[in-house]
């Protein structure tokens, strides 16, 4: 009786496999598939990385800067918006580039260099007679 059950299981397994293979071949036929969606033209934007400066915990950002993590990042120029979640922070143009025009490399904003930290004071030279 165990042999009959095993044979029945194998027969049902083989029938299920054949049905699945037939269904898979039928779906692979070009007439049964849904028409392919037209590929949309990709839209590109001009981007740049704004200047950022590492600030100490006691320092606040300037009015022209936004606080992002431990950095103060310059706000985007007019006609650009901040890309949310980008690392490093980036600004992209509001209007896309014309069709067919590819964006150039992502440039970095340049400006006035950060001020150098003050040098430690030097010890006073000894005075004769002390």
C-alpha positions in Angstrom: 0.0 0.0 0.0 2.9 2.3 0.6 4.1 1.7 -2.9 0.8 2.8 -4.4 0.8 6.0 -2.5 4.4 6.8 -3.5 3.5 6.1 -7.1 0.5 8.3 -6.9 2.6 11.1 -5.4 5.1 10.8 -8.2 2.3 10.8 -10.8 0.7 13.9 -9.4 4.1 15.6 -9.1 4.9 14.9 -12.7 1.5 16.1 -13.9 1.9 19.4 -11.9 5.4 19.9 -13.3 4.2 19.4 -16.9 1.3 21.8 -16.3 3.6 24.5 -14.9 6.1 24.1 -17.8 3.3 24.3 -20.4 1.9 27.5 -18.7 5.4 29.0 -18.6 5.9 28.3 -22.3 2.5 29.7 -23.1 3.3 32.9 -21.3 6.6 33.3 -23.1 4.8 33.5 -26.5 4.8 37.1 -27.9 1.0 37.2 -28.5 0.1 36.5 -24.9 2.2 39.1 -23.2 1.1 42.6 -22.4 2.4 45.3 -24.8 5.7 46.7 -23.6 5.4 50.2 -22.2 7.2 52.9 -24.1 10.4 54.0 -22.4 10.1 57.5 -21.1 12.9 59.9 -22.0 15.2 60.3 -19.0 15.3 63.8 -17.5 18.7 65.3 -16.5 19.3 68.2 -14.2 22.4 70.5 -13.7 23.9 69.8 -10.2 26.6 71.2 -8.0 27.9 70.7 -4.5 27.5 73.7 -2.2 30.3 74.7 0.2 30.1 73.2 3.6 32.1 73.7 6.8 32.4 71.6 9.9 31.2 73.5 12.9 31.7 72.9 16.6 28.8 72.0 18.8 28.7 75.5 20.3 28.7 77.3 16.9 25.6 78.2 15.0 25.3 78.3 11.2 25.1 81.7 9.5 21.9 83.0 8.0 23.0 82.0 4.5 23.7 78.4 5.7 21.6 75.4 6.6 22.5 72.9 9.3 22.9 69.4 7.9 24.3 66.9 10.4 27.6 68.3 11.8 28.0 70.6 8.8 26.8 74.1 7.9 26.0 74.0 4.2 25.5 77.1 2.0 21.9 77.5 0.7 21.4 76.7 -2.9 21.6 79.5 -5.5 18.5 81.0 -7.1 17.0 78.5 -9.6 18.4 75.5 -7.7 16.9 73.3 -4.9 18.5 71.0 -2.3 18.4 67.3 -3.3 16.9 65.6 -0.2 18.9 62.7 1.2 22.0 63.2 -0.9 25.4 62.6 0.6 27.3 64.9 0.1 24.7 67.6 -0.1 23.8 68.7 -3.6 21.8 71.3 -5.3 20.0 70.6 -8.6 18.4 73.0 -11.1 14.6 73.5 -10.9 14.3 73.2 -14.7 15.6 70.1 -16.5 18.2 70.3 -19.2 17.0 70.4 -22.8 16.2 67.0 -24.3 19.4 65.3 -25.6 21.7 67.4 -23.5 23.7 65.3 -21.0 24.8 66.9 -17.7 28.5 67.7 -17.1 30.4 66.5 -14.1 29.1 67.7 -10.7 31.0 70.8 -9.9 31.9 72.2 -6.5 30.9 75.7 -5.4 33.9 77.8 -4.8 34.0 80.9 -2.6 36.0 82.6 0.1 38.3 80.2 1.9 37.5 79.4 5.5 39.4 81.4 8.0 42.4 79.7 9.6 42.1 78.9 13.3 44.1 81.1 15.6 47.7 79.9 16.3 48.5 78.9 19.9 50.2 81.7 21.8 54.0 81.4 22.1 55.6 81.5 25.6 57.1 84.9 26.6 60.9 84.9 26.4 62.6 85.0 29.8 63.7 88.5 30.9 67.2 89.0 32.3 67.4 89.5 35.9 64.4 87.4 36.9 
